[in-house]
Amino acid sequence: MKSEPDVFSIDDLKAQRRAPWDGVRNYQARNFMRDQMAVGDLVLFYHSNAKPPGVAGIARIAGAARPDPTQFDPASEAHDPGSKPEDHRWLLVDVEFVEKLPRLVSLDELKADPALAAMLVIQRGQRLSVQPVAAEHFARVRELAGSAGPATATKTATKTATKAGATKVAASAAKAAAKPASAAKAAAKPTKKASAAKLAKKASTAAKKPAKKASAAKKTA
């Protein structure tokens, strides 16, 4: 998911802990939030219109899509006079802070990495503020940043979330049962079972701390 850092940055989300991703005014970006994002999905937080632009952190979807109140507010830059409470057009999702990456992965780096050649955010003409990110691309970006977090994504990312966008991936561990070393030992020793390992990618979030509200300007498509 994309946001201009001088309006709402990964540091602002870190301070606030949780914020509504409001102001999205593109139907395709809205549909990605509505149809492909689920609570718990991880998101790449992308700093757009920056020097340099790039992926700055990780967020998590903390609330399902709901009507964006800024569309009804005449004082908001994202006000839509044609949208009514009984027939609204625009949605938002709530996001929560997960991690500020050890370093920003710039757009130029994304373009230069062969493993990311199919990533939507680097394609010509792809300007959506919210777009899907494949699990392998999500993991590669984290690797480039030197992140120690889980290597797999959940569903729509890039806030690319891109605002991005991530692809949902459940990480499950395999169970294995140990085999007897030989037929002669089998009678003497019981077969050992390897205990099942589980990977869960869920982190709890801390209390909310008001800071800057995610304003409409940051999420225009």
C-alpha positions as CSV (number, residue, x, y, z in Angstrom):
1,M,0.0,0.0,0.0
2,K,1.4,3.4,-1.0
3,S,1.6,6.5,1.1
4,E,3.5,9.8,0.8
5,P,5.9,9.9,3.8
6,D,5.4,13.6,4.4
7,V,1.7,12.9,4.9
8,F,1.7,9.5,6.6
9,S,4.8,7.4,7.0
10,I,5.7,4.1,8.5
11,D,7.0,6.1,11.5
12,D,3.6,7.7,11.9
13,L,1.9,4.3,11.8
14,K,4.5,3.0,14.3
15,A,3.6,5.9,16.7
16,Q,-0.1,5.5,16.2
17,R,0.0,1.6,16.1
18,R,-3.3,1.4,14.2
19,A,-4.9,3.7,11.6
20,P,-7.7,3.7,9.0
21,W,-6.4,3.6,5.5
22,D,-8.8,6.2,4.2
23,G,-8.9,8.4,1.1
24,V,-8.6,5.6,-1.6
25,R,-10.5,7.0,-4.6
26,N,-9.8,4.5,-7.4
27,Y,-12.3,1.7,-8.0
28,Q,-9.7,-1.0,-8.7
29,A,-7.7,-0.1,-5.6
30,R,-11.0,-0.1,-3.6
31,N,-11.9,-3.5,-5.0
32,F,-8.5,-5.0,-4.0
33,M,-9.2,-3.8,-0.4
34,R,-12.8,-5.2,-0.5
35,D,-12.2,-8.5,-2.3
36,Q,-8.7,-9.6,-1.6
37,M,-7.7,-8.3,1.8
38,A,-8.6,-10.1,5.0
39,V,-7.8,-9.4,8.6
40,G,-4.4,-10.7,9.4
41,D,-2.9,-10.2,5.9
42,L,0.5,-8.6,5.8
43,V,1.2,-5.6,3.7
44,L,4.2,-3.9,2.2
45,F,4.1,-0.2,3.3
46,Y,5.5,1.7,0.3
47,H,6.7,5.3,0.5
48,S,5.6,7.0,-2.7
49,N,6.6,10.4,-4.1
50,A,9.7,10.3,-2.0
51,K,13.4,10.4,-2.7
52,P,13.9,7.6,-3.2
53,P,10.5,5.8,-3.3
54,G,10.4,2.3,-2.0
55,V,9.2,-0.2,0.6
56,A,9.8,1.1,4.1
57,G,7.9,-1.3,6.4
58,I,5.4,-4.0,7.1
59,A,1.8,-3.5,8.2
60,R,-1.1,-5.9,8.9
61,I,-4.8,-5.6,8.0
62,A,-6.5,-5.1,11.4
63,G,-10.1,-4.4,10.3
64,A,-12.2,-5.5,7.3
65,A,-13.3,-3.1,4.6
66,R,-16.0,-0.6,5.8
67,P,-17.3,2.7,4.5
68,D,-14.8,5.5,4.4
69,P,-16.3,8.4,6.4
70,T,-14.1,11.0,4.7
71,Q,-16.2,10.6,1.5
72,F,-19.1,12.2,3.4
73,D,-17.1,15.0,5.0
74,P,-17.2,18.3,3.1
75,A,-14.1,19.4,5.0
76,S,-12.0,16.5,3.7
77,E,-9.8,16.6,0.6
78,A,-11.3,13.2,-0.2
79,H,-15.0,14.3,0.0
80,D,-17.2,12.9,-2.7
81,P,-20.4,14.8,-3.0
82,G,-21.9,12.1,-5.1
83,S,-21.5,9.4,-2.4
84,K,-24.2,9.0,0.1
85,P,-24.3,7.0,3.4
86,E,-27.1,4.9,2.0
87,D,-25.3,4.4,-1.3
88,H,-21.6,4.8,-0.6
89,R,-18.8,4.3,-3.1
90,W,-15.6,4.2,-1.0
91,L,-14.2,1.8,1.6
92,L,-11.2,1.7,3.9
93,V,-9.4,-0.9,5.9
94,D,-7.7,-0.6,9.3
95,V,-4.0,-1.3,9.3
96,E,-1.6,-1.9,12.2
97,F,2.1,-1.5,12.6
98,V,4.2,-4.6,12.3
99,E,7.8,-3.5,11.5
100,K,9.9,-0.7,10.1
101,L,12.4,-2.5,7.8
102,P,16.1,-2.2,8.7
103,R,16.5,-0.2,5.5
104,L,14.3,1.1,2.7
105,V,14.2,-1.1,-0.4
106,S,14.1,1.5,-3.2
107,L,12.1,1.3,-6.4
108,D,15.4,1.1,-8.4
109,E,16.4,-1.9,-6.3
110,L,13.1,-3.6,-6.9
111,K,13.5,-3.0,-10.7
112,A,17.0,-4.3,-10.7
113,D,16.3,-7.6,-9.0
114,P,15.5,-10.5,-11.5
115,A,13.4,-12.3,-8.8
116,L,11.0,-9.3,-8.7
117,A,10.6,-8.9,-12.5
118,A,6.9,-9.7,-12.4
119,M,6.1,-7.6,-9.3
120,L,3.2,-5.2,-10.2
121,V,4.6,-2.1,-8.5
122,I,7.6,-2.0,-11.0
123,Q,5.5,-2.5,-14.1
124,R,5.1,0.5,-16.5
125,G,1.9,2.4,-15.9
126,Q,1.1,0.7,-12.6
127,R,0.2,3.6,-10.4
128,L,-2.5,2.1,-8.1
129,S,-2.1,2.9,-4.5
130,V,-3.2,-0.6,-3.5
131,Q,-2.2,-3.6,-5.4
132,P,-1.5,-7.4,-4.9
133,V,1.9,-8.8,-4.1
134,A,2.9,-12.4,-4.7
135,A,4.1,-14.3,-1.6
136,E,7.5,-14.9,-3.2
137,H,7.9,-11.2,-4.0
138,F,6.9,-10.3,-0.4
139,A,9.6,-12.7,1.0
140,R,12.2,-11.4,-1.4
141,V,11.6,-7.7,-0.5
142,R,12.0,-8.7,3.2
143,E,15.2,-10.5,2.4
144,L,16.6,-7.5,0.5
145,A,15.8,-5.3,3.5
146,G,17.5,-7.6,6.0
147,S,14.3,-8.2,7.9
148,A,14.4,-10.8,10.6
149,G,10.6,-11.2,10.5
150,P,8.7,-14.1,8.9
151,A,9.6,-14.6,5.3
152,T,6.1,-15.2,4.0
153,A,3.3,-12.8,3.3
154,T,-0.3,-13.2,4.0
155,K,-2.5,-11.7,1.1
156,T,-2.6,-8.3,-0.6
157,A,0.3,-6.0,-0.3
158,T,2.2,-3.5,-1.6
159,K,0.4,-0.8,0.2
160,T,1.6,-2.4,-2.8
161,A,0.1,-2.8,0.1
162,T,1.2,-2.0,-1.9
163,K,-1.6,1.7,-0.1
164,A,-0.1,-2.6,-0.8
165,G,-1.1,-4.2,-1.4
166,A,-0.3,-8.6,0.1
167,T,-1.0,-12.3,-1.1
168,K,-2.3,-14.7,1.7
169,V,0.0,-17.5,2.5
170,A,-0.5,-19.9,5.4
171,A,2.7,-21.3,6.8
172,S,2.2,-24.9,8.1
173,A,4.9,-27.2,9.2
174,A,5.1,-30.8,8.1
175,K,4.9,-33.7,10.6
176,A,7.4,-36.5,10.3
177,A,7.7,-39.9,12.0
178,A,11.2,-41.2,12.5
179,K,11.9,-44.6,10.9
180,P,13.7,-47.5,12.7
181,A,17.4,-47.5,11.9
182,S,17.5,-51.2,11.0
183,A,15.4,-54.3,11.2
184,A,17.5,-55.7,14.0
185,K,17.1,-52.6,16.1
186,A,13.4,-52.3,15.4
187,A,12.5,-54.9,17.8
188,A,14.6,-53.5,20.6
189,K,13.8,-49.8,20.1
190,P,10.4,-48.2,19.7
191,T,10.0,-45.9,16.7
192,K,10.6,-42.3,17.6
193,K,8.1,-39.7,16.5
194,A,9.2,-36.2,15.5
195,S,7.0,-33.7,17.1
196,A,5.0,-31.4,14.8
197,A,6.2,-27.9,14.4
198,K,3.9,-25.0,13.7
199,L,4.6,-21.7,12.3
200,A,2.2,-18.9,13.0
201,K,2.5,-15.5,11.6
202,K,0.4,-13.6,14.1
203,A,1.6,-10.8,16.3
204,S,-0.4,-9.0,18.8
205,T,-0.7,-5.2,18.6
206,A,-0.2,-2.7,21.3
207,A,-2.5,0.1,22.5
208,K,-3.4,2.9,20.2
209,K,-1.6,6.2,20.5
210,P,-3.0,9.1,18.6
211,A,-0.6,10.8,16.3
212,K,-1.2,12.0,12.8
213,K,-4.4,10.6,11.2
214,A,-3.9,8.9,7.9
215,S,-5.2,11.6,5.7
216,A,-7.0,11.4,2.4
217,A,-4.1,12.8,0.4
218,K,-1.8,9.9,1.1
219,K,-4.0,7.3,-0.5
220,T,-5.2,8.7,-3.8
221,A,-4.8,6.2,-6.6
